[in-house]
Amino acid sequence: MIVQQQLTITTRGRGTYEITGDVAQAVRASGLKTGLCHIFVHHTSASLILCENADIKVRHDLEAFMARLVPDGDALFDHTQEGPDDMPAHVRAILTKMDLSLPVSEGRCVLGTWQGIYLYEHRTHGHRRRITVTLDGE
């Protein structure tokens, strides 16, 4: 059985947005007991990450690292059509991932004790992000 569901997540700008509950609801609604859950974000300036969900400082530190690694307005970048965060957002998305695959067991995504699923918005302004959740199994 293959089931797909679309999620729309509205962001307020750069940062991480937990979508663990949204994905869990999609898995429950599918009736899938065992299989795979594939999550894909349809954008080149946002990504998906598995990250610690117990201490928000982890995600703040991740953002501080990314800001140092790929700073907005870096003179290295020619692609600035949508502002100084344009190319850095694309690089950040490529360095992370636009998709995740997770096992499903007993009707739930199998995550580690401290893992959460996050949409990582790389643009400084808010956007509406489209995510497809595909479930395959029995």
A tleap script that builds the chain and sets N, CA, C and O, in Angstrom:
source leaprc.protein.ff14SB
mol = sequence {
  NMET ILE VAL GLN GLN GLN LEU THR ILE THR
  THR ARG GLY ARG GLY THR TYR GLU ILE THR
  GLY ASP VAL ALA GLN ALA VAL ARG ALA SER
  GLY LEU LYS THR GLY LEU CYS HIE ILE PHE
  VAL HIE HIE THR SER ALA SER LEU ILE LEU
  CYS GLU ASN ALA ASP ILE LYS VAL ARG HIE
  ASP LEU GLU ALA PHE MET ALA ARG LEU VAL
  PRO ASP GLY ASP ALA LEU PHE ASP HIE THR
  GLN GLU GLY PRO ASP ASP MET PRO ALA HIE
  VAL ARG ALA ILE LEU THR LYS MET ASP LEU
  SER LEU PRO VAL SER GLU GLY ARG CYS VAL
  LEU GLY THR TRP GLN GLY ILE TYR LEU TYR
  GLU HIE ARG THR HIE GLY HIE ARG ARG ARG
  ILE THR VAL THR LEU ASP GLY CGLU
}
set mol.1.N position { 0.839 -1.170 0.000 }
set mol.1.CA position { 0.000 0.000 0.000 }
set mol.1.C position { 0.897 1.251 0.000 }
set mol.1.O position { 1.862 1.343 0.760 }
set mol.2.N position { 0.554 2.196 -0.863 }
set mol.2.CA position { 1.255 3.483 -0.897 }
set mol.2.C position { 0.218 4.580 -0.691 }
set mol.2.O position { -0.817 4.615 -1.357 }
set mol.3.N position { 0.520 5.475 0.246 }
set mol.3.CA position { -0.369 6.587 0.577 }
set mol.3.C position { 0.457 7.863 0.587 }
set mol.3.O position { 1.586 7.874 1.076 }
set mol.4.N position { -0.113 8.947 0.041 }
set mol.4.CA position { 0.562 10.245 0.102 }
set mol.4.C position { -0.347 11.276 0.748 }
set mol.4.O position { -1.568 11.244 0.592 }
set mol.5.N position { 0.278 12.189 1.474 }
set mol.5.CA position { -0.442 13.308 2.080 }
set mol.5.C position { 0.404 14.558 1.920 }
set mol.5.O position { 1.631 14.508 2.016 }
set mol.6.N position { -0.254 15.667 1.677 }
set mol.6.CA position { 0.421 16.961 1.565 }
set mol.6.C position { 0.284 17.722 2.884 }
set mol.6.O position { -0.790 17.755 3.484 }
set mol.7.N position { 1.376 18.326 3.322 }
set mol.7.CA position { 1.368 19.211 4.484 }
set mol.7.C position { 1.757 20.607 4.007 }
set mol.7.O position { 2.579 20.751 3.102 }
set mol.8.N position { 1.173 21.620 4.610 }
set mol.8.CA position { 1.590 22.999 4.358 }
set mol.8.C position { 1.978 23.597 5.704 }
set mol.8.O position { 1.182 23.621 6.643 }
set mol.9.N position { 3.202 24.072 5.779 }
set mol.9.CA position { 3.726 24.654 7.013 }
set mol.9.C position { 4.025 26.126 6.743 }
set mol.9.O position { 4.763 26.456 5.814 }
set mol.10.N position { 3.453 27.003 7.553 }
set mol.10.CA position { 3.711 28.431 7.436 }
set mol.10.C position { 4.824 28.797 8.410 }
set mol.10.O position { 4.730 28.532 9.609 }
set mol.11.N position { 5.874 29.408 7.881 }
set mol.11.CA position { 6.997 29.804 8.720 }
set mol.11.C position { 6.949 31.310 8.968 }
set mol.11.O position { 6.290 32.054 8.242 }
set mol.12.N position { 7.651 31.736 9.996 }
set mol.12.CA position { 7.747 33.157 10.326 }
set mol.12.C position { 9.127 33.703 9.957 }
set mol.12.O position { 9.472 34.829 10.314 }
set mol.13.N position { 9.907 32.901 9.243 }
set mol.13.CA position { 11.265 33.297 8.883 }
set mol.13.C position { 12.247 32.244 9.338 }
set mol.13.O position { 11.859 31.173 9.806 }
set mol.14.N position { 13.499 32.550 9.201 }
set mol.14.CA position { 14.578 31.604 9.454 }
set mol.14.C position { 14.445 30.931 10.817 }
set mol.14.O position { 14.195 31.576 11.835 }
set mol.15.N position { 14.623 29.610 10.798 }
set mol.15.CA position { 14.569 28.846 12.038 }
set mol.15.C position { 14.008 27.457 11.801 }
set mol.15.O position { 13.710 27.076 10.669 }
set mol.16.N position { 13.868 26.706 12.887 }
set mol.16.CA position { 13.381 25.333 12.816 }
set mol.16.C position { 11.944 25.271 13.331 }
set mol.16.O position { 11.585 25.935 14.303 }
set mol.17.N position { 11.138 24.463 12.658 }
set mol.17.CA position { 9.723 24.309 12.974 }
set mol.17.C position { 9.441 22.820 13.118 }
set mol.17.O position { 9.561 22.060 12.157 }
set mol.18.N position { 9.067 22.413 14.322 }
set mol.18.CA position { 8.855 20.978 14.547 }
set mol.18.C position { 7.598 20.504 13.825 }
set mol.18.O position { 6.525 21.093 13.962 }
set mol.19.N position { 7.751 19.430 13.054 }
set mol.19.CA position { 6.635 18.841 12.315 }
set mol.19.C position { 6.436 17.375 12.689 }
set mol.19.O position { 5.728 16.649 11.991 }
set mol.20.N position { 7.054 16.932 13.784 }
set mol.20.CA position { 6.935 15.543 14.217 }
set mol.20.C position { 5.469 15.143 14.349 }
set mol.20.O position { 5.075 14.081 13.867 }
set mol.21.N position { 4.664 15.972 14.989 }
set mol.21.CA position { 3.247 15.663 15.184 }
set mol.21.C position { 2.476 15.584 13.886 }
set mol.21.O position { 1.606 14.726 13.736 }
set mol.22.N position { 2.782 16.476 12.930 }
set mol.22.CA position { 2.114 16.453 11.627 }
set mol.22.C position { 2.413 15.155 10.878 }
set mol.22.O position { 1.524 14.547 10.282 }
set mol.23.N position { 3.681 14.744 10.919 }
set mol.23.CA position { 4.081 13.507 10.253 }
set mol.23.C position { 3.446 12.302 10.960 }
set mol.23.O position { 2.964 11.378 10.305 }
set mol.24.N position { 3.450 12.318 12.294 }
set mol.24.CA position { 2.837 11.225 13.058 }
set mol.24.C position { 1.356 11.088 12.715 }
set mol.24.O position { 0.843 9.976 12.592 }
set mol.25.N position { 0.678 12.213 12.564 }
set mol.25.CA position { -0.750 12.183 12.207 }
set mol.25.C position { -0.943 11.576 10.819 }
set mol.25.O position { -1.880 10.805 10.608 }
set mol.26.N position { -0.068 11.914 9.873 }
set mol.26.CA position { -0.158 11.342 8.527 }
set mol.26.C position { 0.029 9.832 8.571 }
set mol.26.O position { -0.660 9.100 7.860 }
set mol.27.N position { 0.955 9.362 9.401 }
set mol.27.CA position { 1.188 7.916 9.537 }
set mol.27.C position { -0.046 7.255 10.147 }
set mol.27.O position { -0.502 6.223 9.654 }
set mol.28.N position { -0.581 7.830 11.198 }
set mol.28.CA position { -1.789 7.259 11.838 }
set mol.28.C position { -2.943 7.193 10.849 }
set mol.28.O position { -3.618 6.168 10.748 }
set mol.29.N position { -3.174 8.282 10.119 }
set mol.29.CA position { -4.290 8.352 9.180 }
set mol.29.C position { -4.168 7.332 8.049 }
set mol.29.O position { -5.175 6.893 7.496 }
set mol.30.N position { -2.944 6.960 7.710 }
set mol.30.CA position { -2.729 6.011 6.610 }
set mol.30.C position { -3.123 4.581 6.984 }
set mol.30.O position { -3.467 3.779 6.116 }
set mol.31.N position { -3.071 4.273 8.266 }
set mol.31.CA position { -3.325 2.902 8.703 }
set mol.31.C position { -2.127 1.982 8.519 }
set mol.31.O position { -2.213 0.789 8.808 }
set mol.32.N position { -1.018 2.520 8.045 }
set mol.32.CA position { 0.192 1.729 7.837 }
set mol.32.C position { 0.731 1.224 9.172 }
set mol.32.O position { 0.818 1.983 10.137 }
set mol.33.N position { 1.090 -0.047 9.227 }
set mol.33.CA position { 1.642 -0.624 10.457 }
set mol.33.C position { 3.152 -0.795 10.377 }
set mol.33.O position { 3.862 -0.537 11.349 }
set mol.34.N position { 3.650 -1.235 9.209 }
set mol.34.CA position { 5.079 -1.480 9.021 }
set mol.34.C position { 5.473 -0.992 7.633 }
set mol.34.O position { 4.794 -1.295 6.652 }
set mol.35.N position { 6.565 -0.237 7.545 }
set mol.35.CA position { 7.005 0.233 6.236 }
set mol.35.C position { 7.952 1.400 6.353 }
set mol.35.O position { 8.745 1.501 7.289 }
set mol.36.N position { 7.845 2.294 5.362 }
set mol.36.CA position { 8.707 3.473 5.311 }
set mol.36.C position { 7.877 4.734 5.151 }
set mol.36.O position { 6.847 4.750 4.476 }
set mol.37.N position { 8.354 5.782 5.789 }
set mol.37.CA position { 7.770 7.112 5.666 }
set mol.37.C position { 8.824 8.006 5.013 }
set mol.37.O position { 9.904 8.220 5.563 }
set mol.38.N position { 8.492 8.516 3.845 }
set mol.38.CA position { 9.393 9.426 3.144 }
set mol.38.C position { 8.786 10.825 3.202 }
set mol.38.O position { 7.608 11.011 2.896 }
set mol.39.N position { 9.596 11.804 3.595 }
set mol.39.CA position { 9.143 13.188 3.745 }
set mol.39.C position { 9.987 14.044 2.809 }
set mol.39.O position { 11.215 13.963 2.827 }
set mol.40.N position { 9.325 14.871 1.985 }
set mol.40.CA position { 10.025 15.681 0.980 }
set mol.40.C position { 9.498 17.112 1.018 }
set mol.40.O position { 8.287 17.324 0.976 }
set mol.41.N position { 10.393 18.094 1.098 }
set mol.41.CA position { 10.005 19.501 1.040 }
set mol.41.C position { 10.242 20.001 -0.383 }
set mol.41.O position { 11.302 19.764 -0.962 }
set mol.42.N position { 9.252 20.691 -0.942 }
set mol.42.CA position { 9.258 21.101 -2.349 }
set mol.42.C position { 9.893 22.475 -2.564 }
set mol.42.O position { 9.369 23.271 -3.343 }
set mol.43.N position { 10.971 22.764 -1.917 }
set mol.43.CA position { 11.569 24.099 -2.010 }
set mol.43.C position { 13.087 23.984 -1.987 }
set mol.43.O position { 13.635 23.024 -1.445 }
set mol.44.N position { 13.767 24.970 -2.580 }
set mol.44.CA position { 15.230 24.962 -2.632 }
set mol.44.C position { 15.858 25.870 -1.582 }
set mol.44.O position { 17.078 26.023 -1.541 }
set mol.45.N position { 15.027 26.469 -0.735 }
set mol.45.CA position { 15.570 27.333 0.320 }
set mol.45.C position { 15.012 26.953 1.696 }
set mol.45.O position { 14.968 27.772 2.614 }
set mol.46.N position { 14.590 25.697 1.814 }
set mol.46.CA position { 14.168 25.121 3.092 }
set mol.46.C position { 14.588 23.660 3.062 }
set mol.46.O position { 14.817 23.096 1.992 }
set mol.47.N position { 14.688 23.049 4.237 }
set mol.47.CA position { 15.120 21.656 4.288 }
set mol.47.C position { 14.438 20.935 5.432 }
set mol.47.O position { 13.649 21.518 6.177 }
set mol.48.N position { 14.752 19.668 5.557 }
set mol.48.CA position { 14.230 18.824 6.631 }
set mol.48.C position { 15.403 18.264 7.411 }
set mol.48.O position { 16.413 17.865 6.832 }
set mol.49.N position { 15.263 18.237 8.739 }
set mol.49.CA position { 16.327 17.692 9.577 }
set mol.49.C position { 15.722 16.843 10.691 }
set mol.49.O position { 14.601 17.085 11.138 }
set mol.50.N position { 16.480 15.852 11.123 }
set mol.50.CA position { 16.229 15.170 12.391 }
set mol.50.C position { 17.154 15.840 13.389 }
set mol.50.O position { 18.354 15.965 13.146 }
set mol.51.N position { 16.598 16.269 14.507 }
set mol.51.CA position { 17.410 17.006 15.467 }
set mol.51.C position { 16.906 16.719 16.872 }
set mol.51.O position { 15.780 16.260 17.066 }
set mol.52.N position { 17.751 16.996 17.834 }
set mol.52.CA position { 17.343 16.846 19.226 }
set mol.52.C position { 16.117 17.717 19.499 }
set mol.52.O position { 16.050 18.874 19.084 }
set mol.53.N position { 15.144 17.128 20.212 }
set mol.53.CA position { 13.920 17.866 20.508 }
set mol.53.C position { 13.781 18.226 21.987 }
set mol.53.O position { 12.753 18.775 22.384 }
set mol.54.N position { 14.776 17.934 22.803 }
set mol.54.CA position { 14.668 18.175 24.246 }
set mol.54.C position { 15.196 19.549 24.657 }
set mol.54.O position { 14.671 20.155 25.591 }
set mol.55.N position { 16.214 20.042 23.980 }
set mol.55.CA position { 16.838 21.306 24.372 }
set mol.55.C position { 16.914 22.218 23.151 }
set mol.55.O position { 17.660 21.937 22.213 }
set mol.56.N position { 16.154 23.297 23.157 }
set mol.56.CA position { 16.106 24.230 22.036 }
set mol.56.C position { 17.473 24.845 21.741 }
set mol.56.O position { 17.707 25.333 20.635 }
set mol.57.N position { 18.376 24.825 22.724 }
set mol.57.CA position { 19.720 25.371 22.509 }
set mol.57.C position { 20.448 24.643 21.379 }
set mol.57.O position { 21.289 25.237 20.705 }
set mol.58.N position { 20.133 23.367 21.167 }
set mol.58.CA position { 20.767 22.610 20.081 }
set mol.58.C position { 20.432 23.258 18.741 }
set mol.58.O position { 21.313 23.441 17.901 }
set mol.59.N position { 19.165 23.603 18.539 }
set mol.59.CA position { 18.765 24.213 17.273 }
set mol.59.C position { 19.280 25.643 17.157 }
set mol.59.O position { 19.598 26.098 16.058 }
set mol.60.N position { 19.366 26.354 18.274 }
set mol.60.CA position { 19.959 27.703 18.248 }
set mol.60.C position { 21.444 27.618 17.881 }
set mol.60.O position { 21.943 28.428 17.100 }
set mol.61.N position { 22.139 26.638 18.446 }
set mol.61.CA position { 23.558 26.449 18.123 }
set mol.61.C position { 23.738 26.052 16.655 }
set mol.61.O position { 24.685 26.491 16.003 }
set mol.62.N position { 22.832 25.225 16.141 }
set mol.62.CA position { 22.881 24.855 14.718 }
set mol.62.C position { 22.750 26.101 13.857 }
set mol.62.O position { 23.491 26.265 12.887 }
set mol.63.N position { 21.819 26.979 14.200 }
set mol.63.CA position { 21.643 28.207 13.429 }
set mol.63.C position { 22.875 29.104 13.535 }
set mol.63.O position { 23.271 29.717 12.544 }
set mol.64.N position { 23.487 29.192 14.713 }
set mol.64.CA position { 24.705 29.992 14.871 }
set mol.64.C position { 25.826 29.435 13.993 }
set mol.64.O position { 26.581 30.192 13.382 }
set mol.65.N position { 25.927 28.110 13.937 }
set mol.65.CA position { 26.937 27.465 13.094 }
set mol.65.C position { 26.684 27.787 11.622 }
set mol.65.O position { 27.608 28.149 10.893 }
set mol.66.N position { 25.430 27.654 11.189 }
set mol.66.CA position { 25.098 27.934 9.783 }
set mol.66.C position { 25.359 29.398 9.435 }
set mol.66.O position { 25.828 29.701 8.338 }
set mol.67.N position { 25.059 30.301 10.359 }
set mol.67.CA position { 25.288 31.726 10.107 }
set mol.67.C position { 26.776 32.011 9.908 }
set mol.67.O position { 27.146 32.869 9.106 }
set mol.68.N position { 27.620 31.296 10.634 }
set mol.68.CA position { 29.065 31.462 10.483 }
set mol.68.C position { 29.558 30.799 9.193 }
set mol.68.O position { 30.412 31.345 8.493 }
set mol.69.N position { 29.014 29.623 8.889 }
set mol.69.CA position { 29.445 28.861 7.718 }
set mol.69.C position { 28.985 29.505 6.415 }
set mol.69.O position { 29.747 29.578 5.451 }
set mol.70.N position { 27.732 29.973 6.388 }
set mol.70.CA position { 27.137 30.523 5.160 }
set mol.70.C position { 26.454 31.853 5.515 }
set mol.70.O position { 25.230 31.901 5.640 }
set mol.71.N position { 27.226 32.917 5.676 }
set mol.71.CA position { 26.640 34.191 6.104 }
set mol.71.C position { 25.843 34.881 4.993 }
set mol.71.O position { 26.199 34.804 3.817 }
set mol.72.N position { 24.775 35.546 5.383 }
set mol.72.CA position { 24.006 36.359 4.443 }
set mol.72.C position { 24.887 37.480 3.914 }
set mol.72.O position { 25.708 38.037 4.642 }
set mol.73.N position { 24.706 37.804 2.634 }
set mol.73.CA position { 25.420 38.923 2.036 }
set mol.73.C position { 26.879 38.669 1.710 }
set mol.73.O position { 27.612 39.609 1.402 }
set mol.74.N position { 27.318 37.411 1.772 }
set mol.74.CA position { 28.720 37.095 1.464 }
set mol.74.C position { 29.030 37.507 0.020 }
set mol.74.O position { 28.294 37.155 -0.901 }
set mol.75.N position { 30.108 38.244 -0.167 }
set mol.75.CA position { 30.498 38.732 -1.494 }
set mol.75.C position { 30.831 37.598 -2.460 }
set mol.75.O position { 30.920 37.826 -3.667 }
set mol.76.N position { 31.015 36.396 -1.957 }
set mol.76.CA position { 31.276 35.229 -2.803 }
set mol.76.C position { 30.121 34.955 -3.760 }
set mol.76.O position { 30.338 34.443 -4.859 }
set mol.77.N position { 28.894 35.290 -3.357 }
set mol.77.CA position { 27.700 34.892 -4.101 }
set mol.77.C position { 27.245 35.958 -5.094 }
set mol.77.O position { 27.116 37.133 -4.753 }
set mol.78.N position { 27.002 35.516 -6.340 }
set mol.78.CA position { 26.438 36.380 -7.374 }
set mol.78.C position { 24.914 36.317 -7.393 }
set mol.78.O position { 24.258 37.291 -7.760 }
set mol.79.N position { 24.347 35.175 -6.999 }
set mol.79.CA position { 22.894 34.987 -7.043 }
set mol.79.C position { 22.251 35.661 -5.833 }
set mol.79.O position { 22.179 35.088 -4.746 }
set mol.80.N position { 21.781 36.906 -6.052 }
set mol.80.CA position { 21.177 37.682 -4.964 }
set mol.80.C position { 19.852 38.301 -5.404 }
set mol.80.O position { 19.439 39.325 -4.860 }
set mol.81.N position { 19.182 37.691 -6.383 }
set mol.81.CA position { 17.954 38.265 -6.940 }
set mol.81.C position { 16.896 38.565 -5.898 }
set mol.81.O position { 16.150 39.533 -6.039 }
set mol.82.N position { 16.818 37.752 -4.854 }
set mol.82.CA position { 15.782 37.936 -3.840 }
set mol.82.C position { 16.370 38.452 -2.525 }
set mol.82.O position { 15.734 38.339 -1.477 }
set mol.83.N position { 17.563 39.009 -2.574 }
set mol.83.CA position { 18.142 39.601 -1.378 }
set mol.83.C position { 19.391 38.893 -0.902 }
set mol.83.O position { 19.809 37.896 -1.491 }
set mol.84.N position { 19.997 39.409 0.173 }
set mol.84.CA position { 21.269 38.872 0.654 }
set mol.84.C position { 21.167 37.471 1.264 }
set mol.84.O position { 22.189 36.809 1.446 }
set mol.85.N position { 19.963 37.011 1.581 }
set mol.85.CA position { 19.791 35.651 2.118 }
set mol.85.C position { 19.465 34.631 1.035 }
set mol.85.O position { 19.274 33.453 1.337 }
set mol.86.N position { 19.399 35.066 -0.226 }
set mol.86.CA position { 18.960 34.195 -1.317 }
set mol.86.C position { 19.896 33.000 -1.524 }
set mol.86.O position { 19.486 31.859 -1.312 }
set mol.87.N position { 21.122 33.238 -1.927 }
set mol.87.CA position { 22.058 32.136 -2.162 }
set mol.87.C position { 22.433 31.411 -0.868 }
set mol.87.O position { 22.522 30.183 -0.880 }
set mol.88.N position { 22.655 32.110 0.238 }
set mol.88.CA position { 22.917 31.373 1.474 }
set mol.88.C position { 21.797 30.378 1.823 }
set mol.88.O position { 22.074 29.297 2.342 }
set mol.89.N position { 20.538 30.737 1.543 }
set mol.89.CA position { 19.429 29.814 1.817 }
set mol.89.C position { 19.556 28.558 0.959 }
set mol.89.O position { 19.303 27.453 1.439 }
set mol.90.N position { 19.942 28.715 -0.296 }
set mol.90.CA position { 20.118 27.545 -1.171 }
set mol.90.C position { 21.268 26.664 -0.673 }
set mol.90.O position { 21.137 25.440 -0.641 }
set mol.91.N position { 22.376 27.265 -0.291 }
set mol.91.CA position { 23.517 26.493 0.199 }
set mol.91.C position { 23.143 25.747 1.480 }
set mol.91.O position { 23.475 24.571 1.632 }
set mol.92.N position { 22.463 26.416 2.391 }
set mol.92.CA position { 22.045 25.781 3.645 }
set mol.92.C position { 21.157 24.562 3.369 }
set mol.92.O position { 21.310 23.516 4.002 }
set mol.93.N position { 20.231 24.710 2.419 }
set mol.93.CA position { 19.325 23.603 2.095 }
set mol.93.C position { 20.093 22.424 1.513 }
set mol.93.O position { 19.795 21.271 1.823 }
set mol.94.N position { 21.078 22.710 0.672 }
set mol.94.CA position { 21.879 21.635 0.076 }
set mol.94.C position { 22.730 20.947 1.149 }
set mol.94.O position { 22.905 19.729 1.109 }
set mol.95.N position { 23.253 21.708 2.096 }
set mol.95.CA position { 24.077 21.123 3.156 }
set mol.95.C position { 23.269 20.261 4.120 }
set mol.95.O position { 23.806 19.334 4.727 }
set mol.96.N position { 22.004 20.560 4.259 }
set mol.96.CA position { 21.145 19.718 5.092 }
set mol.96.C position { 20.475 18.719 4.147 }
set mol.96.O position { 21.192 17.984 3.468 }
set mol.97.N position { 19.173 18.652 4.064 }
set mol.97.CA position { 18.529 17.729 3.124 }
set mol.97.C position { 17.127 18.224 2.814 }
set mol.97.O position { 16.503 18.916 3.619 }
set mol.98.N position { 16.646 17.861 1.639 }
set mol.98.CA position { 15.272 18.185 1.279 }
set mol.98.C position { 14.342 17.002 1.521 }
set mol.98.O position { 13.135 17.105 1.302 }
set mol.99.N position { 14.901 15.873 1.973 }
set mol.99.CA position { 14.049 14.720 2.253 }
set mol.99.C position { 14.611 13.885 3.396 }
set mol.99.O position { 15.801 13.936 3.706 }
set mol.100.N position { 13.718 13.115 4.011 }
set mol.100.CA position { 14.072 12.177 5.074 }
set mol.100.C position { 13.296 10.886 4.828 }
set mol.100.O position { 12.168 10.917 4.337 }
set mol.101.N position { 13.897 9.768 5.168 }
set mol.101.CA position { 13.207 8.480 5.149 }
set mol.101.C position { 13.299 7.879 6.543 }
set mol.101.O position { 14.381 7.780 7.122 }
set mol.102.N position { 12.150 7.480 7.072 }
set mol.102.CA position { 12.084 6.937 8.420 }
set mol.102.C position { 11.351 5.602 8.404 }
set mol.102.O position { 10.399 5.429 7.644 }
set mol.103.N position { 11.783 4.659 9.230 }
set mol.103.CA position { 11.041 3.403 9.334 }
set mol.103.C position { 9.725 3.626 10.085 }
set mol.103.O position { 9.621 4.489 10.957 }
set mol.104.N position { 8.734 2.824 9.718 }
set mol.104.CA position { 7.460 2.802 10.435 }
set mol.104.C position { 7.311 1.420 11.042 }
set mol.104.O position { 7.457 0.413 10.349 }
set mol.105.N position { 7.022 1.371 12.330 }
set mol.105.CA position { 6.813 0.114 13.038 }
set mol.105.C position { 5.654 0.296 14.005 }
set mol.105.O position { 5.566 1.310 14.697 }
set mol.106.N position { 4.781 -0.676 14.047 }
set mol.106.CA position { 3.618 -0.632 14.936 }
set mol.106.C position { 2.817 0.654 14.748 }
set mol.106.O position { 2.294 1.218 15.710 }
set mol.107.N position { 2.726 1.113 13.493 }
set mol.107.CA position { 1.906 2.276 13.171 }
set mol.107.C position { 2.500 3.617 13.524 }
set mol.107.O position { 1.789 4.622 13.513 }
set mol.108.N position { 3.813 3.668 13.845 }
set mol.108.CA position { 4.458 4.928 14.222 }
set mol.108.C position { 5.831 5.041 13.569 }
set mol.108.O position { 6.497 4.038 13.315 }
set mol.109.N position { 6.247 6.292 13.297 }
set mol.109.CA position { 7.616 6.513 12.844 }
set mol.109.C position { 8.554 6.128 13.980 }
set mol.109.O position { 8.320 6.481 15.136 }
set mol.110.N position { 9.609 5.407 13.646 }
set mol.110.CA position { 10.596 5.001 14.636 }
set mol.110.C position { 11.626 6.122 14.752 }
set mol.110.O position { 12.402 6.369 13.829 }
set mol.111.N position { 11.618 6.797 15.903 }
set mol.111.CA position { 12.562 7.876 16.182 }
set mol.111.C position { 13.313 7.560 17.458 }
set mol.111.O position { 12.813 6.833 18.316 }
set mol.112.N position { 14.509 8.102 17.584 }
set mol.112.CA position { 15.263 7.973 18.816 }
set mol.112.C position { 14.597 8.773 19.927 }
set mol.112.O position { 13.736 9.613 19.664 }
set mol.113.N position { 14.990 8.516 21.145 }
set mol.113.CA position { 14.378 9.144 22.314 }
set mol.113.C position { 14.338 10.660 22.208 }
set mol.113.O position { 13.335 11.271 22.578 }
set mol.114.N position { 15.400 11.283 21.714 }
set mol.114.CA position { 15.486 12.740 21.686 }
set mol.114.C position { 15.369 13.309 20.278 }
set mol.114.O position { 15.738 14.461 20.051 }
set mol.115.N position { 14.867 12.528 19.329 }
set mol.115.CA position { 14.780 13.006 17.946 }
set mol.115.C position { 13.420 13.608 17.632 }
set mol.115.O position { 12.381 13.090 18.043 }
set mol.116.N position { 13.449 14.704 16.900 }
set mol.116.CA position { 12.252 15.316 16.353 }
set mol.116.C position { 12.482 15.624 14.889 }
set mol.116.O position { 13.623 15.751 14.444 }
set mol.117.N position { 11.396 15.744 14.142 }
set mol.117.CA position { 11.453 16.067 12.716 }
set mol.117.C position { 11.170 17.561 12.587 }
set mol.117.O position { 10.187 18.067 13.129 }
set mol.118.N position { 12.046 18.261 11.860 }
set mol.118.CA position { 11.922 19.715 11.739 }
set mol.118.C position { 12.002 20.167 10.296 }
set mol.118.O position { 12.808 19.663 9.513 }
set mol.119.N position { 11.152 21.127 9.956 }
set mol.119.CA position { 11.324 21.916 8.744 }
set mol.119.C position { 12.301 23.022 9.125 }
set mol.119.O position { 12.110 23.710 10.127 }
set mol.120.N position { 13.334 23.186 8.331 }
set mol.120.CA position { 14.344 24.213 8.601 }
set mol.120.C position { 14.197 25.292 7.528 }
set mol.120.O position { 14.591 25.102 6.377 }
set mol.121.N position { 13.630 26.412 7.924 }
set mol.121.CA position { 13.448 27.557 7.026 }
set mol.121.C position { 14.758 28.327 6.967 }
set mol.121.O position { 15.306 28.728 7.994 }
set mol.122.N position { 15.254 28.528 5.738 }
set mol.122.CA position { 16.537 29.208 5.574 }
set mol.122.C position { 16.396 30.661 5.113 }
set mol.122.O position { 17.385 31.393 5.083 }
set mol.123.N position { 15.197 31.082 4.758 }
set mol.123.CA position { 14.989 32.473 4.351 }
set mol.123.C position { 14.651 33.309 5.586 }
set mol.123.O position { 14.098 32.795 6.559 }
set mol.124.N position { 14.986 34.595 5.540 }
set mol.124.CA position { 14.741 35.457 6.699 }
set mol.124.C position { 13.280 35.875 6.816 }
set mol.124.O position { 12.836 36.264 7.897 }
set mol.125.N position { 12.528 35.802 5.726 }
set mol.125.CA position { 11.099 36.132 5.756 }
set mol.125.C position { 10.285 34.843 5.764 }
set mol.125.O position { 10.754 33.801 5.308 }
set mol.126.N position { 9.080 34.921 6.277 }
set mol.126.CA position { 8.204 33.762 6.343 }
set mol.126.C position { 7.742 33.296 4.968 }
set mol.126.O position { 7.659 34.076 4.019 }
set mol.127.N position { 7.447 32.014 4.890 }
set mol.127.CA position { 6.950 31.403 3.656 }
set mol.127.C position { 5.939 30.315 3.997 }
set mol.127.O position { 5.845 29.869 5.141 }
set mol.128.N position { 5.191 29.902 2.994 }
set mol.128.CA position { 4.343 28.715 3.099 }
set mol.128.C position { 5.104 27.600 2.398 }
set mol.128.O position { 5.389 27.691 1.204 }
set mol.129.N position { 5.430 26.556 3.136 }
set mol.129.CA position { 6.240 25.457 2.609 }
set mol.129.C position { 5.378 24.212 2.431 }
set mol.129.O position { 4.621 23.823 3.321 }
set mol.130.N position { 5.513 23.598 1.255 }
set mol.130.CA position { 4.758 22.395 0.916 }
set mol.130.C position { 5.637 21.171 1.141 }
set mol.130.O position { 6.787 21.126 0.704 }
set mol.131.N position { 5.079 20.185 1.826 }
set mol.131.CA position { 5.782 18.945 2.147 }
set mol.131.C position { 4.907 17.777 1.723 }
set mol.131.O position { 3.707 17.768 1.998 }
set mol.132.N position { 5.498 16.789 1.054 }
set mol.132.CA position { 4.790 15.564 0.721 }
set mol.132.C position { 5.284 14.455 1.624 }
set mol.132.O position { 6.488 14.237 1.756 }
set mol.133.N position { 4.344 13.750 2.249 }
set mol.133.CA position { 4.638 12.580 3.067 }
set mol.133.C position { 4.143 11.363 2.295 }
set mol.133.O position { 2.953 11.249 2.002 }
set mol.134.N position { 5.063 10.452 1.966 }
set mol.134.CA position { 4.710 9.230 1.238 }
set mol.134.C position { 4.961 8.051 2.148 }
set mol.134.O position { 6.046 7.900 2.709 }
set mol.135.N position { 3.952 7.223 2.290 }
set mol.135.CA position { 4.029 6.043 3.158 }
set mol.135.C position { 3.889 4.787 2.316 }
set mol.135.O position { 2.975 4.674 1.499 }
set mol.136.N position { 4.803 3.843 2.521 }
set mol.136.CA position { 4.814 2.608 1.743 }
set mol.136.C position { 5.017 1.441 2.685 }
set mol.136.O position { 5.980 1.408 3.451 }
set mol.137.N position { 4.121 0.500 2.628 }
set mol.137.CA position { 4.239 -0.672 3.488 }
set mol.137.C position { 2.906 -1.385 3.624 }
set mol.137.O position { 2.065 -1.349 2.726 }
set mol.138.N position { 2.734 -2.028 4.760 }
set mol.138.CA position { 1.490 -2.769 4.985 }
set mol.138.C position { 0.878 -2.431 6.333 }
set mol.138.O position { -0.174 -2.965 6.684 }
savepdb mol mol.pdb
quit
